[in-house]
């Protein structure tokens, strides 16, 4: 990225419309020939040719959130991934009291 320091331009000089157009055309030409150009003093902007911008958008195609999360899910010895529906899993609390055993008449007063 070519960088030019334009002290003579930024020291309070007011451009005519023709000068502003010429300078903008130069920045656009540099963006096309040398790559993205940064402009701005207080707030920075980047000038990029449309073809390069479209190419970046295509390469950064979005995927559905579910697929994104699954592809980035940590995999280790304790994690096999999401469970399939319908698979029976052991329930560790099966041998505990049922609801009827918890509601005896003598406990409820």
C-alpha positions as CSV (number, residue, x, y, z in Angstrom):
1,X,0.0,0.0,0.0
2,X,1.6,3.3,-1.1
3,X,1.6,6.0,1.5
4,X,2.1,9.7,0.7
5,X,2.4,12.4,3.2
6,X,0.5,15.4,1.8
7,X,1.5,18.3,4.1
8,X,1.1,20.9,1.4
9,X,-2.4,19.7,0.8
10,X,-3.7,19.5,4.4
11,X,-2.3,22.8,5.6
12,X,-5.5,24.8,5.4
13,X,-5.7,24.9,1.6
14,X,-9.2,24.8,0.1
15,X,-9.4,22.7,-3.0
16,X,-11.4,23.6,-6.1
17,X,-13.8,20.9,-7.3
18,X,-11.4,20.2,-10.2
19,X,-8.5,19.6,-7.7
20,X,-10.6,17.4,-5.5
21,X,-11.7,15.3,-8.5
22,X,-8.2,15.0,-9.7
23,X,-6.9,13.9,-6.3
24,X,-9.8,11.4,-5.9
25,X,-9.1,10.0,-9.3
26,X,-5.4,9.5,-8.4
27,X,-6.4,7.6,-5.2
28,X,-8.7,5.4,-7.2
29,X,-6.0,4.7,-9.8
30,X,-3.6,3.8,-7.0
31,X,-6.1,1.5,-5.4
32,X,-6.5,-0.3,-8.7
33,X,-2.8,-0.6,-9.5
34,X,-1.2,-1.0,-6.1
35,X,-4.0,-2.3,-3.8
36,X,-6.1,-0.8,-1.1
37,X,-5.5,2.8,-0.2
38,X,-6.0,4.4,3.3
39,X,-7.3,7.9,3.4
40,X,-8.3,10.2,6.3
41,X,-6.7,12.0,9.1
42,X,-9.1,11.7,12.1
43,X,-11.0,8.7,10.8
44,X,-9.4,6.2,8.5
45,X,-11.1,4.8,5.4
46,X,-9.9,2.2,2.9
47,X,-10.5,2.5,-0.8
48,X,-10.7,-0.9,-2.5
49,X,-11.6,-1.7,-6.1
50,X,-15.1,-3.2,-6.5
51,X,-13.8,-6.4,-8.1
52,X,-11.6,-7.0,-5.1
53,X,-14.4,-6.2,-2.7
54,X,-16.7,-8.7,-4.5
55,X,-14.0,-11.3,-4.5
56,X,-13.7,-11.0,-0.7
57,X,-17.4,-11.3,-0.2
58,X,-17.6,-14.5,-2.2
59,X,-14.6,-16.0,-0.3
60,X,-16.2,-15.1,3.0
61,X,-19.5,-16.9,2.3
62,X,-21.5,-17.5,5.4
63,X,-22.6,-20.8,6.6
64,X,-25.6,-21.7,8.8
65,X,-25.0,-21.0,12.6
66,X,-25.5,-24.7,13.5
67,X,-22.9,-25.9,11.1
68,X,-20.5,-23.2,12.1
69,X,-20.8,-24.2,15.8
70,X,-20.5,-28.0,15.1
71,X,-17.4,-27.5,13.0
72,X,-15.7,-25.5,15.8
73,X,-16.9,-27.6,18.7
74,X,-14.0,-28.9,20.8
75,X,-13.3,-32.6,20.3
76,X,-11.6,-34.6,23.0
77,X,-11.8,-37.9,24.7
78,X,-14.9,-36.9,26.7
79,X,-16.9,-35.4,23.8
80,X,-18.2,-37.5,21.0
81,X,-20.4,-34.8,19.5
82,X,-24.1,-34.2,19.6
83,X,-26.3,-37.2,20.5
84,X,-28.6,-38.7,17.8
85,X,-32.3,-38.6,18.6
86,X,-33.8,-41.8,19.7
87,X,-30.6,-43.3,21.3
88,X,-31.2,-44.6,24.8
89,X,-28.8,-43.2,27.4
90,X,-28.5,-44.4,30.9
91,X,-30.3,-42.3,33.5
92,X,-28.1,-42.2,36.7
93,X,-31.1,-41.6,39.1
94,X,-33.4,-44.5,38.1
95,X,-33.0,-46.3,41.4
96,X,-34.3,-43.3,43.5
97,X,-37.8,-43.0,44.9
98,X,-40.7,-42.5,42.6
99,X,-43.1,-39.5,42.9
100,X,-45.7,-41.6,44.8
101,X,-43.2,-42.6,47.4
102,X,-42.4,-38.9,48.1
103,X,-46.0,-37.9,48.7
104,X,-47.1,-40.2,51.6
105,X,-50.2,-39.1,53.5
106,X,-48.4,-38.9,56.8
107,X,-45.8,-36.4,55.3
108,X,-48.5,-34.1,54.0
109,X,-50.3,-32.2,56.8
